[in-house]
Amino acid sequence: MPVPLDAQTERALIESIEARTRARQPAHARGYQGAVYLCEAGGRRFIVKVALGRGVRGWIRRWMLRREYEAYGRLDGFAGSPQCHGLLRARYLVLDYVEGAPFHHRDIDDRETFFGTLLGYIKDMHRRGVAHADLKRNDNLLVVGRRAPCLIDFGAAVVRKSGFAPINHYLYRLARRFDLNAWAKLKYQGRMEELTPEDSVYYRRTGIEIFARAIKRSYLKLKHRLLGPRRRHR
């Protein structure tokens, strides 16, 4: 379960976030769920995800944060993601700040070790009944110290329900396949013809991915015909 903060740190975070949102200060980042702020309290740094907005938009964002909070609840003791510290006032998701760079912005000292560790994290995550479902986005994978992976942003995660839940179980299996396919694509940088026999067991394209790729190809062909070839700026 998420590790709760002491009352003083929790109060300081809430006061800081509410003051910054009232003043409309720039966020550290933005996503589907709202704004992401980097905050300091009690001598520590935290990432706070805030479900902004009113009406239907605000309700959807708060619902998404609750789903992410549920995913972190299953990841107690999981080494591959930031520690969660709770969902304050049902709209502020508090996570430890991790010093790292997005996967596509950072060199890696030992790729085999990095991707071996990442695969271990994915398998452990799946054993806990959580599938990330959005690892194909490089921003959702951090590189810490040029060597260690860290998974972030579980906003699209699927948490497997117990009992009879056929739709949830289907979506969970699909999301789990997305995770493994993303691992292979990231490791081989999209050059799937180089996939080794050992790694090929983790890569199997789904019907959805095949269909999406076909749509993307058709769109690019149409764009090329209408706009002409892309020109590179020198």
C-alpha positions in Angstrom: 0.0 0.0 0.0 1.1 3.6 -0.5 3.2 5.0 2.3 1.4 7.8 4.1 3.1 11.1 4.8 3.3 12.7 8.2 0.6 15.3 8.9 3.0 18.2 8.7 4.4 17.2 5.3 0.9 16.4 3.9 -0.4 19.8 5.0 2.6 21.6 3.5 2.1 19.9 0.2 -1.6 20.7 0.0 -1.0 24.3 0.9 1.8 24.6 -1.7 -0.3 23.0 -4.5 -3.4 25.0 -3.8 -1.5 28.2 -3.7 0.3 27.4 -7.0 -2.9 26.4 -8.8 -4.8 29.5 -7.6 -1.9 31.6 -8.9 -1.9 29.6 -12.1 1.8 29.0 -11.9 3.3 26.9 -14.7 3.2 23.2 -14.1 6.3 20.9 -14.3 4.4 18.9 -17.0 0.9 18.3 -18.2 -1.0 15.1 -19.2 -4.4 13.6 -19.6 -5.1 13.7 -15.9 -4.2 17.3 -15.5 -1.1 19.1 -14.2 2.1 17.7 -12.7 4.0 19.8 -10.1 7.4 19.4 -8.6 7.1 20.2 -4.9 9.4 20.2 -1.8 8.2 19.5 1.8 9.9 18.2 4.8 13.3 18.3 3.1 12.1 16.0 0.4 11.0 16.4 -3.3 7.7 15.1 -4.6 5.8 14.9 -7.8 2.1 15.8 -7.3 -0.4 15.0 -10.0 -3.4 17.3 -9.8 -6.8 16.7 -11.4 -7.7 20.1 -12.5 -11.0 21.2 -14.1 -14.7 21.2 -13.3 -17.7 19.4 -14.6 -17.2 16.3 -16.7 -13.6 17.0 -17.5 -12.7 17.4 -13.8 -14.7 14.2 -12.9 -12.9 12.2 -15.6 -9.5 13.4 -14.5 -10.2 12.6 -10.8 -11.5 9.1 -11.9 -8.2 8.6 -13.8 -6.2 9.6 -10.8 -8.1 7.1 -8.7 -7.3 4.4 -11.2 -3.7 5.3 -11.1 -3.8 5.3 -7.3 -5.3 1.8 -7.3 -2.4 0.6 -9.6 0.2 2.0 -7.1 -1.7 0.2 -4.3 -0.9 -3.1 -6.0 2.8 -2.1 -6.4 3.7 -2.1 -2.7 7.4 -2.8 -2.5 7.8 -2.7 -6.3 11.3 -1.5 -7.2 10.5 -0.3 -10.7 8.4 2.8 -10.0 8.3 5.8 -7.7 6.9 5.3 -4.2 3.3 6.5 -3.9 2.2 8.5 -0.8 -1.5 8.7 -1.3 -4.3 10.5 -3.0 -4.8 13.6 -1.0 -8.3 15.2 -1.0 -9.2 12.8 -3.8 -7.4 14.9 -6.4 -3.7 15.2 -5.5 -1.6 12.1 -6.2 1.7 12.3 -4.4 4.8 10.4 -5.6 8.5 10.5 -4.8 10.5 12.5 -7.2 12.9 10.4 -9.2 16.0 12.0 -10.7 16.1 10.6 -14.2 15.7 11.4 -17.9 13.2 10.2 -20.4 14.4 7.1 -22.2 14.9 8.8 -25.6 17.0 11.6 -24.0 19.6 9.5 -22.1 22.4 7.3 -23.1 22.6 3.9 -21.3 25.9 2.5 -20.1 24.9 -1.2 -20.4 21.8 -1.9 -22.6 21.7 -5.6 -21.9 21.6 -5.0 -18.2 19.1 -2.2 -18.5 16.6 -4.2 -20.6 17.1 -7.3 -18.5 16.2 -5.3 -15.4 13.2 -3.7 -17.2 11.9 -7.1 -18.3 12.1 -8.3 -14.7 10.1 -5.2 -13.6 7.5 -5.8 -16.2 7.1 -9.5 -15.2 6.9 -8.5 -11.5 4.3 -5.9 -12.3 2.2 -8.4 -14.1 2.5 -10.9 -11.2 0.9 -8.2 -9.1 -2.0 -7.9 -11.5 -1.0 -4.5 -13.0 -0.3 -3.9 -16.7 1.1 -0.4 -17.6 -0.3 -0.4 -21.2 1.6 2.7 -22.3 5.2 1.8 -22.2 5.5 2.6 -25.9 5.7 6.3 -24.9 9.3 6.9 -24.2 8.4 9.6 -21.6 6.9 6.9 -19.4 10.3 5.2 -19.0 13.0 7.0 -17.1 16.7 6.2 -17.1 18.3 6.7 -13.7 22.0 7.3 -13.5 22.5 6.1 -17.1 21.8 2.5 -16.0 18.5 1.8 -14.2 14.9 1.9 -15.6 12.0 3.5 -13.8 8.4 3.2 -14.9 6.2 6.2 -14.4 2.7 7.4 -15.3 0.3 4.6 -14.7 -2.7 6.6 -15.8 -3.5 4.1 -18.6 -2.8 1.0 -16.4 -5.1 -1.9 -16.2 -5.5 -3.5 -12.8 -6.8 -7.1 -12.9 -9.9 -7.7 -10.9 -10.6 -10.8 -9.0 -13.6 -13.0 -9.6 -15.7 -13.0 -12.7 -14.8 -10.0 -14.8 -14.4 -11.1 -18.4 -14.0 -7.6 -20.0 -11.5 -6.5 -17.4 -9.5 -9.8 -17.8 -9.5 -9.4 -21.6 -8.2 -5.8 -21.3 -5.6 -6.9 -18.8 -4.3 -9.6 -21.1 -4.2 -7.1 -24.0 -2.4 -4.5 -21.9 0.1 -7.1 -20.7 0.9 -8.0 -24.3 1.3 -4.2 -25.1 3.9 -4.0 -22.3 6.0 -6.9 -23.6 5.7 -5.7 -27.2 6.8 -2.3 -26.1 9.8 -3.8 -24.2 11.0 -5.5 -27.4 10.4 -2.5 -29.6 12.4 -0.2 -27.2 15.2 -2.7 -26.9 15.6 -3.2 -30.6 14.7 0.4 -31.5 11.9 -0.8 -33.8 14.3 -3.0 -35.8 12.3 -6.2 -35.1 14.1 -8.2 -37.8 17.0 -8.2 -35.4 15.0 -9.9 -32.6 16.9 -12.8 -31.1 15.3 -16.2 -30.6 15.5 -15.6 -26.8 13.6 -12.3 -27.0 11.2 -13.3 -29.7 9.0 -15.1 -27.2 8.1 -11.7 -25.7 7.0 -10.1 -28.9 3.7 -10.9 -30.6 1.8 -8.1 -32.3 -1.9 -7.9 -31.5 -4.7 -7.4 -34.0 -5.1 -3.8 -32.7 -1.5 -3.0 -33.3 -1.6 -4.4 -36.8 -4.7 -2.5 -37.6 -3.3 0.8 -36.2 -0.1 0.4 -38.2 -2.1 -0.1 -41.4 -4.1 3.1 -40.7 -0.9 5.0 -40.0 0.7 3.8 -43.2 -2.4 4.8 -45.2 -2.4 8.2 -43.5 1.3 8.8 -44.3 0.8 7.8 -48.0 -2.1 10.2 -48.3 -0.2 13.0 -46.6 2.8 12.4 -48.9 0.5 12.7 -52.0 -1.2 15.8 -50.8 1.8 17.7 -49.3 4.8 16.2 -51.1 7.9 14.7 -49.6 9.2 16.0 -46.3 12.1 18.4 -46.6 14.9 18.4 -44.2 16.2 21.7 -42.8 20.0 22.0 -42.8 
